[in-house]
Amino acid sequence: MKIAVFGRNKQFIERELKNHNLQLDRKNPNLVIVFGGDGTLLLAERIYPEVPKIFLRHSSLCNDCKNHDFSKILIQIKNREYKMKSEAKLIATVKNKKLIALNEISVHYNPPYALRFSVYINNKLIEPLVIGDGIVIATPYGRSAYFQSITNKN
């Protein structure tokens, strides 16, 4: 299995791959091990879109982060002893460019002016005319953090 490792302090995990006969491949992996926080996962998704990821939460500020037994985790990966979970994603097309987001898509104009736009979901017209300074569309993955950041509420 070809694996990319993404995040800070990834060198230890990359060295351990060889001990478990797993191949390091940063260009075309079958699986990405993400070592870090939510931001690291979001960046890994941008760099490796649609490639399955194993997210090992790690942060020096995180009280809930556990010490990981990388050897055990790599054995489970090698033996395919894990379950895949799909997360909802957003797809937007802007000027014929396809954008994919795991957390949210924010559309606004800078400097802020009133925008006029239509909203389609799955090619179905939801709202023919929206006037506002922007719009945020969030998946369940991104909704809480974004709501907190724009409203200063929990």
C-alpha positions as a Markdown table, in Angstrom:
| # | Residue | x | y | z |
|---|---|---|---|---|
| 1 | Met | 0.0 | 0.0 | 0.0 |
| 2 | Lys | 1.3 | 3.5 | -0.9 |
| 3 | Ile | 1.0 | 5.9 | 1.9 |
| 4 | Ala | 1.7 | 9.7 | 2.3 |
| 5 | Val | 2.1 | 11.2 | 5.8 |
| 6 | Phe | 1.0 | 14.7 | 6.3 |
| 7 | Gly | 1.6 | 17.1 | 9.2 |
| 8 | Arg | 4.3 | 18.4 | 11.5 |
| 9 | Asn | 6.7 | 15.9 | 13.0 |
| 10 | Lys | 5.8 | 13.3 | 10.4 |
| 11 | Gln | 9.3 | 12.0 | 10.0 |
| 12 | Phe | 8.9 | 9.5 | 12.7 |
| 13 | Ile | 5.8 | 8.0 | 11.1 |
| 14 | Glu | 7.5 | 8.0 | 7.7 |
| 15 | Arg | 10.5 | 6.0 | 9.1 |
| 16 | Glu | 8.1 | 3.5 | 10.8 |
| 17 | Leu | 6.4 | 2.8 | 7.4 |
| 18 | Lys | 9.5 | 0.9 | 6.3 |
| 19 | Asn | 9.5 | -1.3 | 9.4 |
| 20 | His | 6.0 | -2.4 | 8.5 |
| 21 | Asn | 6.6 | -2.9 | 4.7 |
| 22 | Leu | 4.5 | 0.0 | 3.8 |
| 23 | Gln | 5.6 | 2.2 | 0.9 |
| 24 | Leu | 6.0 | 6.0 | 1.3 |
| 25 | Asp | 4.5 | 7.8 | -1.7 |
| 26 | Arg | 3.9 | 11.5 | -1.5 |
| 27 | Lys | 2.8 | 11.9 | -5.1 |
| 28 | Asn | 0.2 | 9.2 | -5.7 |
| 29 | Pro | -0.8 | 7.6 | -2.3 |
| 30 | Asn | -3.7 | 5.1 | -1.7 |
| 31 | Leu | -4.0 | 6.5 | 1.8 |
| 32 | Val | -2.9 | 9.6 | 3.7 |
| 33 | Ile | -2.0 | 9.5 | 7.4 |
| 34 | Val | -2.8 | 13.0 | 8.8 |
| 35 | Phe | -1.0 | 13.9 | 12.0 |
| 36 | Gly | -2.2 | 17.2 | 13.5 |
| 37 | Gly | -5.3 | 19.2 | 14.1 |
| 38 | Asp | -8.4 | 20.1 | 12.1 |
| 39 | Gly | -6.4 | 22.6 | 10.0 |
| 40 | Thr | -3.9 | 19.9 | 9.1 |
| 41 | Leu | -6.7 | 17.7 | 8.0 |
| 42 | Leu | -8.2 | 20.5 | 5.8 |
| 43 | Leu | -4.9 | 21.2 | 4.2 |
| 44 | Ala | -4.3 | 17.5 | 3.6 |
| 45 | Glu | -7.7 | 17.3 | 1.9 |
| 46 | Arg | -6.7 | 20.2 | -0.4 |
| 47 | Ile | -3.5 | 18.6 | -1.4 |
| 48 | Tyr | -4.8 | 15.0 | -1.6 |
| 49 | Pro | -8.5 | 15.5 | -2.6 |
| 50 | Glu | -10.6 | 12.3 | -2.5 |
| 51 | Val | -7.7 | 10.1 | -1.2 |
| 52 | Pro | -8.8 | 8.3 | 2.0 |
| 53 | Lys | -7.3 | 9.7 | 5.2 |
| 54 | Ile | -6.5 | 8.3 | 8.6 |
| 55 | Phe | -6.7 | 11.3 | 11.0 |
| 56 | Leu | -4.4 | 11.1 | 14.1 |
| 57 | Arg | -5.3 | 14.1 | 16.1 |
| 58 | His | -2.2 | 15.6 | 17.7 |
| 59 | Ser | -1.5 | 19.0 | 19.3 |
| 60 | Ser | 0.7 | 20.2 | 22.1 |
| 61 | Leu | -2.3 | 22.3 | 23.2 |
| 62 | Cys | -4.9 | 19.5 | 23.1 |
| 63 | Asn | -5.6 | 17.9 | 26.5 |
| 64 | Asp | -7.7 | 15.2 | 24.9 |
| 65 | Cys | -5.0 | 14.1 | 22.4 |
| 66 | Lys | -3.6 | 10.6 | 23.2 |
| 67 | Asn | -0.2 | 9.3 | 22.8 |
| 68 | His | -0.4 | 7.2 | 19.6 |
| 69 | Asp | 1.1 | 3.7 | 19.3 |
| 70 | Phe | 2.3 | 4.2 | 15.7 |
| 71 | Ser | 3.4 | 0.6 | 15.4 |
| 72 | Lys | -0.1 | -0.7 | 16.3 |
| 73 | Ile | -1.7 | 1.8 | 14.0 |
| 74 | Leu | 0.6 | 0.8 | 11.1 |
| 75 | Ile | -0.1 | -2.9 | 11.7 |
| 76 | Gln | -3.8 | -2.2 | 11.5 |
| 77 | Ile | -3.3 | -0.2 | 8.3 |
| 78 | Lys | -1.2 | -3.0 | 6.8 |
| 79 | Asn | -3.9 | -5.6 | 7.7 |
| 80 | Arg | -6.7 | -3.2 | 6.6 |
| 81 | Glu | -8.2 | -3.4 | 10.1 |
| 82 | Tyr | -10.0 | -0.1 | 9.9 |
| 83 | Lys | -13.4 | 1.2 | 8.9 |
| 84 | Met | -14.0 | 4.0 | 6.3 |
| 85 | Lys | -16.2 | 6.9 | 7.2 |
| 86 | Ser | -17.3 | 9.3 | 4.5 |
| 87 | Glu | -17.7 | 13.0 | 5.3 |
| 88 | Ala | -20.1 | 15.3 | 3.3 |
| 89 | Lys | -18.3 | 17.7 | 1.0 |
| 90 | Leu | -19.3 | 20.7 | -0.9 |
| 91 | Ile | -18.6 | 21.2 | -4.6 |
| 92 | Ala | -18.8 | 24.7 | -6.1 |
| 93 | Thr | -18.1 | 25.8 | -9.7 |
| 94 | Val | -16.6 | 29.3 | -10.1 |
| 95 | Lys | -15.6 | 30.5 | -13.6 |
| 96 | Asn | -15.6 | 26.9 | -14.8 |
| 97 | Lys | -13.2 | 25.8 | -12.0 |
| 98 | Lys | -14.5 | 23.0 | -9.7 |
| 99 | Leu | -13.8 | 23.7 | -6.0 |
| 100 | Ile | -14.3 | 20.9 | -3.3 |
| 101 | Ala | -14.5 | 21.7 | 0.4 |
| 102 | Leu | -14.6 | 19.5 | 3.4 |
| 103 | Asn | -15.8 | 22.3 | 5.8 |
| 104 | Glu | -17.3 | 25.3 | 4.2 |
| 105 | Ile | -17.4 | 27.6 | 1.1 |
| 106 | Ser | -17.5 | 31.3 | 1.7 |
| 107 | Val | -18.4 | 33.6 | -1.1 |
| 108 | His | -17.9 | 37.4 | -0.7 |
| 109 | Tyr | -16.6 | 40.4 | -2.6 |
| 110 | Asn | -13.7 | 42.5 | -1.4 |
| 111 | Pro | -14.2 | 45.3 | -0.7 |
| 112 | Pro | -17.7 | 44.4 | 0.6 |
| 113 | Tyr | -20.5 | 45.3 | -1.7 |
| 114 | Ala | -23.9 | 43.9 | -2.0 |
| 115 | Leu | -23.9 | 40.8 | -4.2 |
| 116 | Arg | -26.7 | 39.5 | -6.3 |
| 117 | Phe | -26.7 | 35.8 | -7.0 |
| 118 | Ser | -28.8 | 32.7 | -7.4 |
| 119 | Val | -28.4 | 29.5 | -5.3 |
| 120 | Tyr | -28.5 | 26.1 | -6.8 |
| 121 | Ile | -28.2 | 22.8 | -5.0 |
| 122 | Asn | -27.6 | 19.7 | -7.1 |
| 123 | Asn | -28.5 | 21.8 | -10.2 |
| 124 | Lys | -31.9 | 22.7 | -8.6 |
| 125 | Leu | -32.7 | 26.4 | -8.2 |
| 126 | Ile | -33.3 | 27.0 | -4.5 |
| 127 | Glu | -33.3 | 30.8 | -4.5 |
| 128 | Pro | -33.5 | 32.9 | -7.7 |
| 129 | Leu | -32.2 | 36.1 | -6.2 |
| 130 | Val | -30.2 | 36.6 | -3.0 |
| 131 | Ile | -28.9 | 40.1 | -2.1 |
| 132 | Gly | -26.2 | 40.3 | 0.6 |
| 133 | Asp | -22.6 | 40.8 | 1.3 |
| 134 | Gly | -21.9 | 37.1 | 0.9 |
| 135 | Ile | -22.9 | 33.6 | 1.7 |
| 136 | Val | -21.4 | 30.8 | 3.7 |
| 137 | Ile | -22.4 | 27.2 | 3.0 |
| 138 | Ala | -21.0 | 24.7 | 5.6 |
| 139 | Thr | -21.0 | 20.9 | 5.9 |
| 140 | Pro | -21.6 | 19.3 | 9.3 |
| 141 | Tyr | -17.8 | 19.1 | 9.6 |
| 142 | Gly | -17.3 | 22.9 | 9.4 |
| 143 | Arg | -20.5 | 24.3 | 10.7 |
| 144 | Ser | -19.7 | 24.7 | 14.4 |
| 145 | Ala | -16.3 | 26.3 | 14.1 |
| 146 | Tyr | -17.4 | 28.7 | 11.4 |
| 147 | Phe | -20.6 | 29.7 | 13.3 |
| 148 | Gln | -18.5 | 30.4 | 16.4 |
| 149 | Ser | -16.0 | 32.5 | 14.4 |
| 150 | Ile | -18.5 | 34.7 | 12.7 |
| 151 | Thr | -20.9 | 35.2 | 15.6 |
| 152 | Asn | -18.6 | 34.9 | 18.6 |
| 153 | Lys | -21.1 | 32.5 | 20.2 |
| 154 | Asn | -20.9 | 28.8 | 21.1 |
